[in-house]
């Protein structure tokens, strides 16, 4: 029976662990600014997805309130690996990690609401649930569907009245 020997001198492939992100970012190069997706981030580098990698040799990576220069060390199709000139502060990675759940949670909530609304299964109370995290749980501007309807009715009636008047004027002329 073969035994698997454990290599105690094994070194990890990367010096620092990577944080999986998948957030929008930008890469500023000599050719201009490109919107990209920041796939992963570490203190020493990042993985990004660029729609048109072209002849990118490096650039200023910008996300949230941070920016750092990185040189391209790997390119496979649209996937590009950047190595930073100087390692970034570990707090930047932690701030990005702290920001991620808020972003993904909000996106997930919006996606679920949109799906339910299209399928016709979103109850009127869901509108207040959608707005509560943004405006606080105290008094969102549209706490129920009826409140929204009360706001919309005058505009709908004014539009109908203008349509009737335009029709009458076209007949009279």
C-alpha positions, -999 to 999 in steps of 0.1 A, spaced: 0 0 0 14 34 -10 17 60 17 14 97 10 44 115 25 37 149 38 63 174 26 71 195 57 91 220 36 60 228 15 56 265 9 23 280 0 18 293 -35 11 328 -23 27 347 5 -7 362 16 -42 348 16 -66 362 -9 -100 376 -2 -127 366 -28 -146 398 -36 -163 401 -70 -169 438 -67 -168 466 -93 -135 485 -95 -115 505 -120 -81 502 -136 -65 534 -148 -38 528 -175 -20 549 -200 -49 541 -224 -75 555 -200 -99 542 -174 -116 508 -176 -144 495 -154 -134 460 -142 -143 434 -116 -120 429 -87 -122 391 -82 -98 387 -53 -75 408 -32 -45 403 -10 -19 425 5 5 417 -24 -18 415 -54 -52 412 -69 -71 392 -95 -92 412 -119 -115 406 -149 -110 431 -177 -133 432 -207 -105 442 -231 -71 433 -216 -53 444 -248 -17 454 -241 -21 463 -204 12 461 -186 0 476 -153 -21 504 -139 -37 520 -109 -63 497 -94 -91 517 -77 -118 503 -55 -139 518 -27 -116 547 -14 -84 529 -22 -59 528 -50 -26 511 -56 -4 505 -86 0 470 -99 19 453 -127 4 425 -147 20 391 -138 -6 368 -153 -30 371 -182 -54 343 -193 -81 357 -216 -100 383 -196 -85 372 -162 -56 393 -152 -33 390 -122 -17 421 -107 12 423 -83 14 454 -63 46 474 -62 44 477 -25 22 456 -3 -10 473 8 -20 479 44 -38 448 58 -65 472 70 -74 478 34 -82 441 29 -102 440 62 -121 472 52 -130 456 19 -141 424 37 -162 444 61 -179 461 32 -187 430 12 -216 415 33 -234 448 31 -231 450 -7 -240 413 -13 -268 414 12 -284 445 -4 -280 430 -39 -296 398 -28 -325 416 -12 -331 436 -44 -328 406 -66 -353 386 -45 -377 415 -45 -374 420 -82 -380 383 -89 -410 382 -66 -425 413 -81 -421 400 -117 -437 367 -106 -465 387 -89 -458 371 -55 -444 402 -38 -470 412 -11 -474 450 -5 -456 447 28 -424 437 10 -421 474 -2 -416 485 33 -391 457 39 -371 469 9 -370 505 21 -366 499 58 -328 491 57 -322 523 37 -344 547 56 -344 530 90 -372 511 105 -390 541 119 -408 557 91 -399 549 55 -414 572 29 -437 545 15 -445 522 44 -472 504 25 -484 500 -11 -515 520 -2 -493 550 8 -476 548 -26 -509 545 -44 -522 576 -26 -492 595 -38 -495 583 -74 -533 588 -79 -531 626 -83 -505 623 -110 -526 596 -128 -557 618 -126 -538 649 -139 -524 628 -168 -559 615 -177 -574 650 -175 -546 664 -198 -553 636 -223 -590 644 -224 -584 681 -228 -559 674 -257 -584 652 -274 -612 678 -271 -588 705 -285 -579 683 -314 -616 678 -323 -623 716 -319 -595 727 -342 
